């Protein structure tokens, strides 16, 4: 049985075009025909969110207290910003941002859970100049993270903002460099995007490690085709296109490069590439079903396997995008397929973006990037459920535990004999109750009414002189209160 918020999707017209270099021009764009139903809230008429439809394949999403974190975007979408929803797709936090937001996730800083996302400008499609924002569990900003040293401040790219247990962040940047492009069919005085990976101390902004792709990976490794109208200072050739940076088990860094089809294990001290998986210079023989193309989000898992999101598209290589779990034997130099995670439709090709997350229970959560869906699978690759965004695309999708009580009070409006109440971002509200009487001293609390989604309607008896509303947790404790406006 499908679970839905409002109306189902009316139409999705995705155009995932690529640049002349065959690479990243689709990295952030998807033209979307927006469906007619967008949730509207009396208590927060300024907020809108995509209409998300969840369909069940083998098991409905488990109500385990975790949330889904998204950064919906695209022209015409009801929201460009940060969105947290529950397992049914019902909004919990709707946060519009001036620019598009990327890589929205729950992480840990100094032993405490935080929420992070990228915001900034995107002068070139698929690349960004900005910073990562860090907020606490009341949504107060506590830090920002960006580039430094040999890269100008404010050039942190959209693709990665990963916090480490050492209080540092792994980020990336794209920097123009003039170079001889004849090895890839370009001019001697051409221009290329050099890809920079930095490790930055969150508290001080000090750059602890900096790595550049041109120092370690040759132009000839690219899978992108050079175009006669590229390779200029205005349009540098995008030969590498870093899109994820993660710690490996031994402390080295796993760097995924979309445009070389390669994953690189990089020594954290010297910057030396220890091994390459995939692409033109693979140190591994790829077993049946392993070869990936235009991939994203390469990570080492606790069991030693390596996971990634295999786009297979832009330009198209295979019939569908998919998730992959691979076993690497570094001594033998082999990579074998452990599990393949396939979408419910046979041709869900994502020309850009995408993510794969292994959940604490062993399930796998996939965001389909430029295709506006996210899905959960069991560890063996069986699809459990699939969700469709009513509009807009999304860089990465995560499912994680997140508990928050906003610094701002709830919002409530008295209209037509009822109070409409919401608390944008609050995760622990189980019920609401009215407090009414002749004055604040004489007011009495009514019976709790179960929270019914982002906004709850509370009927009002009579015309009390004093009226307030309280938010209660599952134990009946008061989390916050407010006086309705009218």
HELIX and SHEET records of a PDB file:
HELIX    1   1 UNK A  182  UNK A  184  5                                   3    
HELIX    2   2 UNK A  213  UNK A  215  5                                   3    
HELIX    3   3 UNK A  219  UNK A  221  5                                   3    
HELIX    4   4 UNK A  258  UNK A  260  5                                   3    
SHEET    1   A 6 UNK A   3  UNK A   4  0                                        
SHEET    2   A 6 UNK A  53  UNK A  56 -1                                        
SHEET    3   A 6 UNK A 383  UNK A 388 -1                                        
SHEET    4   A 6 UNK A 373  UNK A 377 -1                                        
SHEET    5   A 6 UNK A 364  UNK A 367 -1                                        
SHEET    6   A 6 UNK A 355  UNK A 358 -1                                        
SHEET    1   B 4 UNK A  91  UNK A  96  0                                        
SHEET    2   B 4 UNK A  81  UNK A  85 -1                                        
SHEET    3   B 4 UNK A  66  UNK A  70 -1                                        
SHEET    4   B 4 UNK A 398  UNK A 401 -1                                        
SHEET    1   C 4 UNK A 102  UNK A 109  0                                        
SHEET    2   C 4 UNK A 112  UNK A 121 -1                                        
SHEET    3   C 4 UNK A 129  UNK A 135 -1                                        
SHEET    4   C 4 UNK A 141  UNK A 145 -1                                        
SHEET    1   D 4 UNK A 161  UNK A 163  0                                        
SHEET    2   D 4 UNK A 168  UNK A 179 -1                                        
SHEET    3   D 4 UNK A 190  UNK A 201 -1                                        
SHEET    4   D 4 UNK A 207  UNK A 212 -1                                        
SHEET    1   E 4 UNK A 242  UNK A 247  0                                        
SHEET    2   E 4 UNK A 253  UNK A 257 -1                                        
SHEET    3   E 4 UNK A 262  UNK A 266 -1                                        
SHEET    4   E 4 UNK A 273  UNK A 277 -1                                        
SHEET    1   F 5 UNK A 285  UNK A 286  0                                        
SHEET    2   F 5 UNK A 334  UNK A 342  1                                        
SHEET    3   F 5 UNK A 322  UNK A 329 -1                                        
SHEET    4   F 5 UNK A 306  UNK A 310 -1                                        
SHEET    5   F 5 UNK A 296  UNK A 300 -1                                        
SHEET    1   G 3 UNK A 411  UNK A 415  0                                        
SHEET    2   G 3 UNK A 418  UNK A 422 -1                                        
SHEET    3   G 3 UNK A 455  UNK A 459 -1                                        
SHEET    1   H 3 UNK A 444  UNK A 445  0                                        
SHEET    2   H 3 UNK A 431  UNK A 437 -1                                        
SHEET    3   H 3 UNK A 449  UNK A 450 -1                                        
SHEET    1   I 4 UNK A 444  UNK A 445  0                                        
SHEET    2   I 4 UNK A 431  UNK A 437 -1                                        
SHEET    3   I 4 UNK A 466  UNK A 472 -1                                        
SHEET    4   I 4 UNK A 478  UNK A 482 -1                                        
END                                                                             
